[in-house]
Amino acid sequence: MDHLAMMVEIEHLSKYFGPVLAVSDVSLKIGRNEIVGLLGNNGAGKSTLMRMLTTYLPATSGRMTVDGFDVLTQSQDVRRRIGYLPESIPLYPEMRVEEYLRYRAQLKGLSRCKVRPRIEHVLGRCRLGEVRRRQCGTLSKGFRQRVGLADALLAEPALLILDEPTDGLDPGQKQEALALLRDLGREHTIVFSSHLLGEVESLVNRIVILRRGHLALDKRIEELREEADRERTLRFEVRGGREAVDGALRNCSLGESARSVRYNPLPDGWLQGELRLPGSLDPREDLVRQITGAGVGLRHIEFHRPSLNDRWNEINNRDVASLAAAPSA
């Protein structure tokens, strides 16, 4: 990517808490107006990485820039360009929503002439009009999240960093939050953490996965989908001798792929077969004809395309040494 197109650049970033390595030699770049999903189990280093990027926590080693400004030496410039939604939103229960946003706008240094227009803008953008005069302590979790997001948007930041923005929301509130984030992605670069794969896959341009502080994956959604298409497998369940099944496979349109079939005996005496398919090949119709023509029983046949969840499980089953050796595999 072009250096000028970068909103975030992280180079060899590490963080120790005493003897504990929380983030290990992470390097990545985030372009303008990208929506990046930061994934990882509890303790993976997501929140630590976000807190370093937002200047709240110093790195042990490495370098970070936001919009060209160094996080360590130009922290004030960085903070002016970031809107941050922490996992625990520090609302004052006795303050009314509008009053809280006015207080936050003043803390952020907004000029007096901008405070009112910006408050009205974020109240509307985050659909908070109906609760603007309610005390923050009386709000539901969904509305508290919206107030936190409105606060993050007050200073018109170029970069939004959101730590678990949908955590604890009911399904309806999650859909509303994701729709809002999708809309905000047209004007802002967004980095948000989550442990919910489905919501990330439906929203982001790119996925970054951390495991035990290591960068385990950094790929665009399109790349992951293309890889999944190349790794399609065909699964089927048959009853009959393997020789008859192998003969049927050789006679259909599978070519050399027929030699790579793996069998797994099922408890009821049937066989489950699985083989990898090349390209866009769809041999199901031919395979059904050949198998049934050979007198072999067939009760199930399906495509399997690896999901993001499959990739997640594969990463979590790797040892940490392999992650350090191949961080984006």
C-alpha positions in Angstrom: 0.0 0.0 0.0 1.0 3.6 -0.6 2.5 5.2 2.5 0.3 8.3 2.1 -2.8 6.0 2.0 -2.0 4.6 5.4 -4.0 5.7 8.5 -2.2 3.3 10.9 1.3 1.9 10.6 2.6 -0.5 13.3 6.2 -1.8 13.2 7.6 -4.6 15.4 5.4 -3.6 18.4 5.9 -5.5 21.7 4.6 -4.9 25.2 5.7 -6.6 28.4 3.9 -6.4 31.8 6.8 -7.4 34.0 7.9 -10.8 32.7 4.7 -11.4 30.8 4.7 -10.7 27.0 1.3 -9.4 26.1 2.0 -8.3 22.5 4.9 -9.8 20.5 6.5 -8.2 17.5 3.3 -7.1 15.7 3.6 -5.3 12.4 0.6 -4.2 10.3 -0.7 -1.4 8.2 -4.3 -0.1 8.0 -5.4 2.0 5.0 -7.8 5.0 5.1 -11.5 4.1 5.3 -10.8 0.4 6.0 -13.0 -1.4 8.5 -10.7 -3.9 10.3 -11.9 -6.6 12.7 -9.4 -7.4 15.4 -10.1 -10.9 16.7 -8.7 -13.1 19.4 -9.6 -15.0 22.5 -9.5 -13.4 26.0 -5.9 -12.6 26.7 -4.8 -12.5 23.1 -3.6 -8.9 23.3 -6.5 -7.0 21.6 -7.2 -4.5 24.3 -3.5 -4.0 25.0 -2.8 -3.2 21.3 -5.7 -0.8 21.2 -4.6 1.0 24.4 -1.1 1.4 23.0 -2.5 2.8 19.7 -4.6 5.3 21.5 -1.6 6.5 23.6 -3.0 5.3 26.9 -0.3 2.7 27.3 3.4 3.0 26.3 4.9 0.2 24.1 8.0 -1.7 25.4 9.4 -1.6 21.9 8.4 -0.8 18.3 6.9 2.1 16.5 3.3 3.3 15.7 2.0 6.2 13.6 -1.6 7.4 13.1 -2.2 9.6 10.0 1.6 10.1 9.8 2.0 11.2 13.5 4.2 9.2 15.9 2.2 7.8 18.8 5.1 8.2 21.2 6.5 11.6 20.3 3.3 13.3 18.8 0.7 11.9 21.2 -1.5 15.1 21.2 -1.7 15.1 17.4 -2.6 11.4 17.5 -5.3 11.9 20.1 -7.0 14.6 18.1 -7.3 12.1 15.2 -8.7 9.2 17.3 -12.2 8.5 18.6 -11.9 5.7 21.2 -14.7 3.5 22.6 -13.3 1.5 25.5 -14.8 -1.9 26.6 -16.0 -0.2 29.8 -17.5 3.2 29.0 -16.9 5.7 31.8 -20.3 7.4 31.9 -21.3 9.5 34.9 -24.7 8.0 36.1 -26.1 11.3 37.4 -25.3 13.2 34.2 -27.9 13.6 31.5 -26.8 12.4 28.0 -26.7 15.8 26.5 -24.9 17.2 29.5 -22.3 14.4 29.4 -21.6 15.0 25.7 -21.2 18.7 26.4 -18.7 18.0 29.2 -16.8 15.6 26.9 -16.7 18.1 24.0 -15.1 20.7 26.3 -12.5 18.1 27.5 -11.7 17.4 23.9 -11.0 21.1 23.3 -13.9 21.8 20.8 -14.4 25.5 20.3 -17.5 27.0 21.8 -19.1 27.6 18.4 -18.7 23.9 17.5 -20.0 22.3 20.6 -23.7 22.6 20.0 -23.6 21.6 16.3 -21.4 18.6 17.0 -23.6 17.4 19.9 -26.7 17.7 17.7 -24.9 15.8 14.9 -23.8 12.9 17.1 -27.1 12.6 18.9 -28.8 12.2 15.5 -26.1 9.9 14.0 -26.3 7.6 17.0 -30.0 7.8 17.3 -30.0 9.2 20.8 -32.6 11.9 20.4 -35.2 10.2 22.5 -32.9 9.8 25.5 -30.9 13.1 25.3 -32.4 14.4 28.6 -32.2 11.1 30.5 -29.6 10.4 33.1 -26.9 8.0 31.9 -27.4 5.7 34.9 -30.9 4.9 33.7 -29.9 3.8 30.2 -29.9 0.3 28.8 -26.7 -1.3 27.7 -27.5 -0.6 24.1 -28.1 3.1 24.7 -24.9 3.3 26.9 -22.9 1.9 24.0 -24.5 4.5 21.7 -23.5 7.3 24.1 -20.0 6.0 24.1 -19.9 6.0 20.3 -21.3 9.5 20.2 -18.6 10.6 22.5 -16.0 9.0 20.2 -17.4 10.9 17.2 -17.6 14.3 18.8 -14.2 15.6 17.6 -14.7 14.4 14.0 -11.9 11.8 14.3 -10.3 10.2 11.2 -9.9 6.9 13.1 -12.4 5.1 15.3 -11.0 2.4 17.7 -13.8 0.4 19.3 -13.2 -2.2 21.9 -16.0 -4.9 21.8 -18.7 -2.4 20.7 -21.4 -5.0 20.5 -20.6 -6.9 23.7 -23.6 -7.5 25.9 -26.2 -6.2 23.3 -29.3 -8.2 22.4 -29.7 -9.4 18.8 -31.7 -6.4 17.7 -29.3 -3.9 19.3 -26.3 -5.7 17.7 -27.9 -5.4 14.2 -28.5 -1.7 14.8 -24.9 -1.2 16.0 -23.4 -3.1 13.0 -25.6 -1.0 10.6 -24.3 2.2 12.2 -20.7 1.0 12.0 -21.1 0.1 8.3 -22.4 3.6 7.7 -19.6 5.2 9.6 -17.1 3.2 7.6 -17.8 5.4 4.6 -16.2 8.4 6.4 -13.8 6.9 9.0 -11.2 4.3 9.3 -12.5 1.8 11.9 -10.7 -0.8 14.0 -12.9 -2.8 16.3 -12.3 -5.8 18.4 -14.7 -8.7 18.8 -14.9 -12.4 19.5 -18.0 -12.9 17.4 -16.9 -14.2 14.0 -20.3 -13.8 12.2 -20.6 -10.1 12.9 -17.0 -9.4 11.9 -17.3 -11.3 8.6 -20.4 -9.4 7.6 -18.9 -6.0 8.3 -15.2 -5.7 7.8 -12.8 -5.3 4.8 -10.0 -7.0 6.7 -9.5 -9.4 9.5 -6.6 -9.4 12.0 -6.3 -12.3 14.4 -4.1 -12.2 17.5 -3.2 -15.3 19.5 -1.3 -15.0 22.7 0.1 -11.7 21.6 1.3 -12.9 18.2 -0.1 -11.8 14.9 -1.7 -15.0 13.6 -3.5 -13.7 10.5 -3.8 -10.4 8.6 -5.8 -10.7 5.4 -8.6 -9.0 3.4 -12.0 -10.7 3.4 -11.7 -11.2 -0.4 -8.4 -13.1 0.1 -10.0 -15.4 2.7 -12.9 -16.1 0.4 -10.7 -16.9 -2.5 -8.7 -19.3 -0.3 -11.9 -20.9 0.9 -13.0 -21.5 -2.8 -9.6 -23.1 -3.5 -10.0 -25.4 -0.5 -13.5 -26.7 -1.2 -14.1 -30.4 -0.4 -16.8 -32.8 -1.4 -18.2 -35.0 1.3 -20.4 -38.0 0.8 -21.7 -41.1 2.6 -21.8 -44.5 0.9 -22.5 -48.1 1.7 -20.5 -50.6 -0.3 -17.0 -51.8 -0.9 -14.2 -49.2 -1.2 -13.1 -50.8 -4.5 -16.6 -50.1 -6.0 -16.6 -46.6 -4.7 -13.0 -45.9 -6.0 -14.0 -47.2 -9.4 -17.1 -44.9 -9.5 -14.9 -42.0 -8.6 -12.4 -42.8 -11.3 -15.1 -43.0 -13.9 -16.5 -39.5 -13.2 -15.1 -36.0 -13.9 -12.8 -35.8 -10.9 -9.6 -36.7 -12.7 -6.6 -37.0 -10.4 -8.6 -35.7 -7.4 -10.2 -39.2 -7.2 -7.0 -40.5 -5.9 -7.0 -38.2 -2.8 -10.3 -39.4 -1.3 -10.1 -40.0 2.5 -12.5 -42.5 4.1 -13.9 -42.6 7.6 -16.0 -45.5 8.8 -19.2 -44.4 10.5 -20.8 -46.3 13.5 -23.7 -47.6 11.4 -21.5 -49.3 8.9 -21.5 -46.6 6.2 -18.4 -44.9 4.9 -17.9 -41.1 4.9 -15.7 -40.0 2.0 -14.0 -36.6 1.6 -11.8 -35.2 -1.2 -10.5 -31.8 -2.2 -11.9 -30.3 -5.4 -9.9 -28.3 -7.9 -11.1 -24.9 -9.1 -14.8 -24.5 -9.7 -15.4 -28.2 -10.5 -18.9 -29.5 -9.5 -19.0 -33.3 -10.0 -22.0 -34.1 -7.9 -24.4 -35.0 -10.7 -21.8 -37.3 -12.4 -20.7 -38.7 -9.1 -24.3 -39.7 -8.1 -24.8 -41.4 -11.4 -21.5 -43.3 -11.3 -21.9 -44.4 -7.6 -25.5 -45.6 -8.0 -24.7 -47.2 -11.3 -22.1 -49.3 -9.5 -24.7 -50.6 -7.1 -23.3 -48.5 -4.2 -25.7 -47.0 -1.7 -25.5 -43.2 -1.4 -27.4 -41.3 1.3 -25.6 -37.9 1.5 -23.4 -35.6 -0.7 -22.4 -32.0 0.0 -19.9 -29.3 -0.7 -17.8 -28.0 2.2 -16.2 -24.6 1.9 -14.0 -23.7 4.9 -15.5 -20.9 7.0 -13.9 -18.2 9.0 -14.7 -20.3 12.0 -12.7 -23.2 10.5 -9.7 -20.8 10.1 -10.1 -19.5 13.6 -10.1 -23.1 15.0 -7.0 -23.9 12.8 -5.2 -20.9 14.2 -6.1 -21.7 17.8 -4.8 -25.3 17.4 -1.4 -24.0 16.3 1.5 -23.7 18.7 2.8 -20.2 19.4 6.2 -21.0 17.9 4.6 -21.6 14.5 2.7 -18.3 14.8 6.0 -16.4 15.3 7.5 -18.2 12.3 4.6 -17.5 10.0 2.5 -14.6 11.4 0.1 -14.0 8.5 -0.4 -17.6 7.3 
